[in-house]
Every structure is written in structure tokens, then in C-alpha cells.
Amino acid sequence: MLGATIVDHFYDQGYGPYAAICELASRSTDVLIAELKAAIDIPYEEFLGPKHDEISRIAVVAGAGMRVELYEEAASKGAQAYITGEIRNHIDNEIGRSRDAQIMEYAKTTPMSLIGTSHAASEFLVIKTQMKQWFENDMHLDVQLIAEDHWWR
């Protein structure tokens, strides 16, 4: 998809890491966003933080990787951009609003471009590029992928 190579991992909850640090040929934040939108087939993205002319190290977390401690861990590993399904907390309760406020404060000072690609669409990409083959080859199941018509709900 992006021609990236995994060089490290983070966000390990005891079952193996959920997130990867990847290196890729340098490109701007805007080019990276355009490539992600095309690859995942989404019309727009969420974005916070600064934009860069050159990004060659990214953090990738499918689904809901919107936690300040994960942003900090990725930044400590040299990530210039953080790509996940959701970069903001959209849960409408006291905890969700508190966590979103923390994210918005972090976004004011982060060195990373924070890019949200749709929770469901980012997980579907993992299913399409990794899980389908596993189900077919290891589990001997026939798999038919069904994409959503509208990834943002």
C-alpha cells in the first residue's frame, strides 16, 4: 500500500503488539494523506498536529488508537506521523470527553502528524491484507470480503 517496512512495534498488551513503526520513502503529510485515502477508499480523514514536508517514519494502529499514551510511545520511537482509525475520542460521555480534551491538548504540542482514516475502514484493511489469507490458508475457509458503502457513520 505505502511501500512501508515494519522496523519496530509498540502497544503490546501481553498478546503481542497491536501497532507498528514503519519506515517508507519520504513524502509530505499531504501526499501521505492522499495515498491513505486512495488505499482505504475514504473521501476524507481526521487530522491534528503539524504537517511535514518529509515523513519517512510512521506509526500505524488499526481501529481506535486514540490515546495520548500511545501517541507519546510512537513519538518516542521516532514516528513523524501517527495513522489510526480514529485520532479523536468520539465517545459521548464524561470519560470520552475528558480523553478527547487530553488529545486536543496533546495535538497542540505534538511533533507528529496525527491522521485518522476511519475506525472500520482501517480494520477492514487489516482483514483484507492479512486476515483473509490466514483464514483461507490456515483455516481452510472460503472468504468473501464485503466492504461498507460508507465507512464514516
N, C-alpha and C positions, 0 to 999 in steps of 0.2 A: 504494500500500500504506500508507504512513505520511503521505503528503502532503508529503514532503520535497523540497527543491530542492537540487541539487548546486551548491555555491559554490566548491569547490576540490578538488584532487586530491593524493594522495601515494602513496608506494610505487611509484616508477617505476623499473623495471629495464631501461630502454632500449627497451622495446617499447610504451611508453605506460603510463599509471598503472593500477595494479590496484585502487586504493582511492579512495574519495570522502569529502569532507567535505560534509555536508548541513545545511541549516537547515530547521526544521519548527516548527509551532505548539508552544508549550511544554506539556510534560506531565511527570509524575513518572517515575522509573525503573520503578516497579511497573506503571504504565499502559503504558509503552513495552514492557516485557517481555510483558505480556498481549497487546498488539497484534501483536508479533512471533510469539508462539506461535500466535495465530489465523491470521495471514497465511501462515506457513510450515507450519502444521498439525503442530506438535510438542507433545508433552504436558508437557515441562519444558525448562529451559535450564540452562546453566552460568552461574555468577555469581561475580564477585570485585569488590572495591573498595567504595566508598561508594555509598549510594543518595541520590538528589536529589529534591527536591520539584518542581524546574523544570529541564527539559532542553530546549534549543532548538537545539543544535548537536551533531551526531553524526558519528562516523567509521564507515564501512561497508567491510568487506573480506570478500568471499565466500571460502569454503573455510577454509584454515588460516592465519589471520592472527595466530597466537600467537607473536609475537616482541617482546621488550621494546623494541627499537629502533623498531618500528612503533608501539607504544603511545606512546612518547615523541614521535615525529613527529606523531601525531594530537593529543596533548595540546598540543604547541607551536602547533598550528593552531586551538586553542580548543575542541576536542571535549570535551563533558561526558560522553559515553557512546561506547563503542567496541563495535561489533557485528560479530561474525565467526562463522564456523562453529565454531571451537574457540578458547577463550581459554587453555586449558592444553595443555602438551605431553604427549601420551599415549604417546609412543614409548618402549618399554621397553628402553632401552639406556643406556649411560653418558652419551652426548650428550643424549638425550632427558630423562633425569633431571636433568642439570645445567641444561638450559634451563628445565625446569619449576621448579626451585628458584629460578632468577632471576625467573621470572614471579611466583612466590609472594612473593618479597621485594618486587618492584615493586608488587604489589597492596596491600601494607601502607601505601604512601605515595601511591598514585596519586590524582589528583583525579577520575578518570573512573570511571563505572560500566562494568565490563567484562562483556559479555553474549555468551555462546556459544549458537548456535542449531542446531547440528549441521552438521558439515562438508558432508555430502552434500546436506542439505536447503537450505543456503544457496546452494550451487552450482546446485541444481535451480531455485531461484527466478530466478537469472540466465538460465538456459536458457529458463524459461517466459516471463519478461517481456521478454527481449531477443533471445536466440539463435533461438528458434522463428521469429519474424518474419523475421529475417535469412535463415535457411535457406529459408523459403518464398518470400520476395520477391526476394532477390538470387541465390539458388542454384537457385530453381525446383524445390524438393523438397517432397514431402508429408511432414509431420512429425506423428508421434503421440507425445505425451509419456506416459511411464509412470512414475508416482510409486512410491516404495518404500512398503511396508506399515509398515515400522519404520525410521525414519531413524537412530536411535542403535543402533549394533551394538557 
